[in-house]
C-alpha cells in the first residue's frame, strides 16, 4: 500500500453460535481462509488462550489491487448468488464486509475516492446480503 492509498479488506463473513463452518464450505463450494467453531480454543500471538464465542466462516479477498471495485468484483466472482444464508441452520448473520483504513494528515484529515459501477452494484445485490462498510482513520 502506498502512503496515499487506502488499505482495503473485502470479505464475506458468516457467523453464528451454532454455525458449522464446514457446512458453509459444502454449500458454497469454496474453502474459507478464516474459520472457527463456537468454543474452539486457540493461542493468540501474545500466548493467551482464546475461546471462540461464535462460529465464523470467512472468505477474505487477497489482492494486490488497491481498488475497491477490483476487490469486490473478485469476491462476487467466487460466490454464487443463489444461496440464502439465513435459511442455513446455525447462521445468525451473513454479510459482505468492506474495511477501509486511511492515514490522516497532521490536522487529522483524510479522504479517498471510491466508485462502483452499476453492474457491480447489481452483482453485489444479487448475493442478497447486507454490505457493511467500516472506515478507520489514523495518523501515518
N, C-alpha and C positions, 0 to 999 in steps of 0.2 A: 504494500500500500504506500503510495506517495503521500507526502505530508498534507497536501491539499485535497486528497481523495478521501471519501468516507470509507469506513470499514463496513462491509455488508456481510450479514449472516442470514441466509434464507433457508428455511426448514419447514418440514411438515411434522407436527407433533400430534401424537395420540396418547392420551393419558387416562388413568382410572385406577382406583384402589383394587379392583378385581380384574384388571387388564391382563390378558395373556399376550405378551408381545409376539410370541411365535404364531399365534392365530392371525394377527395383523399381517405378519410376513407372508403367511399362507394365502390370505385373501388378496393382498396386493401383488404378490409375486416379486417383491423387492426386499432385499436384505437391508435393514436399517444400519446406520453407523452409530446409533445410540439406542440402547435398550436396557431395561431392567424390570424386574417384577417387584411388586409390593413386598416389603420385608427382606428383600435381598440385601446382604451386607457386603460392603466393600471398604477398602482402606483408602483414605484421601491422600493427596500428595504430601500433606503435613503429618501423615502417620496415624490419623484418627479413624476409628471405625465409624462408618456412616450406614444407617439403615434406611432404605428407600421407603418413603411414606406412601408412595403410589407407584403404579406401574407406568412405564414410559416406552413408547416406540417412537424413534425419531430418525428422520431422513434429512440430514444436513447437507446442503449442496456444497461441494468442494470445487471451487472455481478460481481461476486466476483473473477473471474479469471483475473490474470494479463497478460494472454497470448493473443496476437493479433489473433492468429489462432482460439482460442476458441470463442472469442467475435465476430469475423467476421462470423464464422460459425453460431452463434446464430442469427445474422441478416439475413443471407441468408436463414435460415430455416423459418423465419417469412414472407419473401417477395416472392411473386410469380413472376417469371421472365417474365411472358407473357405480362406485362403492358408496354406500350410505353408512358412514361410520357410526352415527348414533344408534343404529339398529343392531350393531355387533355387540354381543354380550361383553360386559366389562368396560365398555368405552363410556367415559364420562365427558370427555372433551376431545375434540379433534379440530385442528386449525393450521393455517399457513402462517408462519411467523417471519416477520421481517425485522431484523435488528440492525440499526444504523448507528455507528459511533463516529462522532465528529470531533476534531480538535478545534479549540477556540483560539482566538487571538488574545492579546494581553488584556483587552477590555472584556473578555468573556463572550465575545460574539462569534457565531459560527453560522454558516449556511451551506446548503448544497442544493443542486437542482436534480430532481428525479422526474422521469417521464416513463409512461407505459402506453403502448399502443392500444387502440380499441380492440384489436384482435386478441392481444394477450390478456386484457381485462376480461374478455368473453371466455377465454380458455380457463382462467382462474375461477371465474364464476361457475363454470361447469363442474368444478370439483365439489361444489356445494358446501364449502367450508368457509368459516369466517377468516378474515385476514387481519392479523394483529400486527401493528407497527409500533416499534419502540425506537425512540431516538434518544441517544445519550450524548451529552456534550461535556467534554473535559478539556482541560488545558493540555497543550502539547508538552 
